[in-house]
Amino acid sequence: MEKIKISELDNQSLFDLGLSKERYILFIDDIGIKKENINTLNELLKTREDFFVNISSEKNESNKNNISGNDLLTALPEMRNLIYHASLKYPLKNISIFSKLINLRSLHLYGDLPKDMELKPLDNIANLESMYIENGLTLKQDVYLSMRSTIREIGAGIFRMESFDKNPNLKKIAILTGVSHEEEMPKKLPELEELYIEKGKNIRSFNFISEMKTLKTLELNNIPTLKEIPNLSNLENLTKVILTNLRSLENMDSILNHTRIRTLILENIKCFNIDMLSKETAPRLKYVSVISDDKNWDKRTKKLLEEKGYKDYNDN
């Protein structure tokens, strides 16, 4: 999703965003939002339930005509999807400040967070589906989320699979830093459809991915230890793969030879060679996007991909 800074947009510009077919992350910086724009923004969030709002706890004390920081949580009750950054100056002390946002579906928390937040104040957010806690899940938080039948997506800095409850409700997890006892994932997440891994700390082997047979989307980002993509032949539902900044990757044959992958997005993957792509080994592959640090190379590669019959995913 594209991030758009909306702090200085007028009411007409906010209204126009709602007419777009695109999904946006609406970024509100430390300036906040003008009081005269709050009603329009609430109407936008009511009609575009797919939009995310990205705010910080940082408060602008100098401008009395703007609403900023935690005051936005009261001013914008129509938020469905919230990305919240707790600053060092204004750390998050209690998660209960979100409890009145009863329309929330996604709550993603980053920054200076309490180590063991009590999540029970979220009970009255009946339709909460997605929860991210950047500094990692504690056992108590894991138990709480596993008991919430509405939760379909969890993101955390560190996952401890040895204490993670089996959760057939989860469809997506985002590992933002690392995971321990990763071999437990296939049996504890039996219905997982989307897996995102960043950094990959503490992961001894990535072979566990081979057993996650329900996966539809796999995204691997900035994992310095990953040299080879494991065997994915058992993942018959896998249709989308995103690889980003895997600087040490030497072999991705298991992806290029997968018979069901439809979309492949690569960014800064040095081992990729366009000659590796073949309609015979990957007959369903339709969308391919390749991005590097060299824009001229990207243009040439895009043209060669088009000549081979592949479409750019970003043009879809």
N, C-alpha and C positions, 0 to 999 in steps of 0.2 A: 504493500500500500504506500502511496505517495504521502509524504508529510507536508502539510501546508500551514504556514504561520498565519494565524488569524487575529492576532492581538490588535492590529491596526486596520483591519478590514471594516468597511461600513456595512450597514444593514443590507443594501442591495447586493453587495459582493457575497455576503453570507447566504442570502437567499439563492443566488445563482449556483452556489456549490451544491445545493440540493437537487438541481436539475441535471447534474452530471451523472453519467453512467458509472463513473469511477468510484472506488471506495477510498476514503481519505482518513489520515490521522490528522486531527485538528490540533495543532501545537499552539499552546498559550504560554508565552514567555513571562518573565518576571514583571513585565509592564501590566499584565492582566488584561481584562476586557472592559471596555467602556460600559458604564451602567445602562446607557441608552441602547446598547446592542444585546443585552441579556435576553430580552423577550424573543428577539429574532433567532438567537442562537438556540434557545430552548425549543422553539418551533422546528428548527432545522433538525435537532437531535431527536425530536419526536417522530418526524417523518423519515429520517434516514437512520434507522436502527443499526445499520452496518458501519456507521462512522465511529472511530475512536477519538477520544479526547485525551490529550497529553498535557498534564499540568505539573507544576512543582509546588512544594510547600513554601517556597520563597515568596515573601510578601513585600509588595511595594508600598511603603508607608508614605511616600512623598506625594502620590497622586490620589486625591480624594474622589476623583471622578471615575476611577477604575476599580474593579473588583479583582483581587488577585489572591494567590496562596490558598489556604484552606477555606477562605470565604467563598471560593468558587464551588465548593462541595454543597453549600447551602443554596447558592444562586442558580445552580444548574441541575435541578432534580430530574430532568429528562435524560440524563446521561445513561446510555446502555453499556458502553465500553470505555473503561477508564484506565489510562496509564499514569501512574502517580510516582513522582520522584521526591523522596524526603531528603531535604538538604541538611548539611551539618548544622547550620544555624537554626533551622526549624525541623528537627528530627521528628519522625512519627513516634508518638508515645503510646497511643492506644488505637486499635483498629476500629473502635466504636464510632469514630468520626465518619465512617462510611455507612453506618447502619441505616441511615435515613434515605440512602439512595436505593430505594426499593425496586427501581427499574433495572438495576445493573444486571448484566449478563457476564461481563468480563471485568475482573479487577486484577491489574498487574502492578505489583509494588516493587519499587527499586530504591536504592540509596540507603540512608541511615535508618534502618529498621530495628525494632526490638528483637533480641535473639530468639525469644520464645513467645511470640504473640499469641494471645488467646483469640481463637477464631470464632468462638461462640456468638459474639455480637453480630455476626453475619447471618444468624438464623433467619431473620425476617426478610432477607433478600431471597425470596422464594425461587427465583429463576436463575440464580447464579450458575453459570456453566463453566467458566474459565477462571482459574486462580493461579497467579504467578507470585512467587516470593523469592526475590533475587538472592538473599543470603542463605537459602537452603531450607528444607523441610525438617522440622523436628518430629519425633515420634508422635507427640500429642497432636500436632497439626495434620500429620498423615492420617491418623485415626479419624479425626474430625472430617476430613475431606472424603475419606472412603465411605463414611456413613451418609454423605450427602448424595442422594441418588441423581441429582441434577448435574453434578460435576462431570464434565466430559473431557476437560483439558486441564493439565497441571504443568506449570513451569517452575523450576527452582534451580538455585545455584548448584547445590549438591543433593543427589538422591542416594539414600542408603537402602539398597534393595534388601539387605538382610533383615531389616525391620519393617519393610514396606508391606502393607496388607495387600492380599490379592484383590484386584479391583477390575472386574469385568466391565464396569461402566465406562472406564477411561478409553477414549478414542485417540487422544493425542497427549504426548508428554514432550516438554522442551527441557533438555538438560543444558543449563547455561554455563556450567563450569565442569562438573564431573559426576561420577557415580561409583559407588563401591558395590562389590558383589554383582557385577553386571550380568553374570550368568543366570541370575534369578529372574531376569526381566521377562523371558518368554512365558514362564508359567504364572508369573504374578500379574502380567498384563495380557491376558489371553485374547482380548478383542481389540488390541491397539491397531489403529489405522495410520497414524502419523507419528513419526519419530524425528526429533530435532536434537542434534548433539553439537555443542560448541566446546572447544578446548579439549574435552575428553580426558581430563585429569583422573588418575587412579584406575583408568580402564586398562586392564592387562591384555585383553584380547577383544577384538571386535567380532569374533566368530558367533557371538550370541545373536547377531542380527540375522544370521542364516536360519534361525529357528523361529523368527517372528513372522509366522506365515500369513497373518492377517494384514500386514503392512500394505498400504496403498501409496504412501508418500514417505520418502527418506531424504532428510536434509542433514548434511555434514559440513561443519564450518570451523575453519581455523583449528584443526587438530594436528599439531606438529609431529606426533608419533605415528600417524597413519601412513603406511607405505603401500598397502594393497587393500582393495575393496574385497571383503569376504564373498564367498559363494552365495549368490542370491537366487539360485535356480528353484528353491523351494517356495519362494515368495511369488505365488501365482497371481496375486492381486496387485502387485506393484506396478504402478503406471507412471509415477513421477519421481524423479531423482534430481536433487539440487546439491552440487558440490561447490564449495567456496573456500578459497585460500588454503587448500591442502598442498602446501609447498613441498612436502616430502613424498607425495603420492607418486608411485612408480608404475602401478598396474591397476587399470580399471576395466579389465576384460570382462569381468562378471556383469558389468553394466552394459557394455557395448554389445555383448552377446545375449542379452536378456530378450526373450521373445515377446514380452508383454509391455515393456516400458514404452510409453507414448510421448512423454515429455522429459527432456534432458536439459538442465540449465547448469552451465559451467562458468565459474569465475576464478581466474588466476589458477588454472590447473595446467601446470607445465607439461605433464606427460601426455596431454591430449594431442592427437594428430588427426586431422580430418580424414586421412586415408583409412583410419580405423573404422569409420562408419560404413555399414553395409546393410542394404535392405534385406539381404539374405539372412544375416545373423540377428538382426533386430527389425523384423518385418513391420511391427506396429509403431515404430518410432516416427513421429510426425513433426513434433516441435523441438527444435534445437536452438539454444541461445548460448553463445560463447563470448565471454568478456575477459579482456586482459588489461594490462597496464599500457598497452600500445594501441591507440585508437585506429591507426592506419592498418595494423594487422587485423583488428576486429572487423573493419570494413571489407577487407579482402576475404576474410573467413566467412563473413555473412553472405557474400556473393557466391562463394564456392558452395556453401550449404544450400543456397537457393538453386544452384545448378544441379545439385544432387537430389533436389526434390523436397528438401526440408523447409519448414516455415519457422520464422523467428517467433518464439513464444511471446515476446513483448509486443508483437504486432497483432496478436490474437484478439 
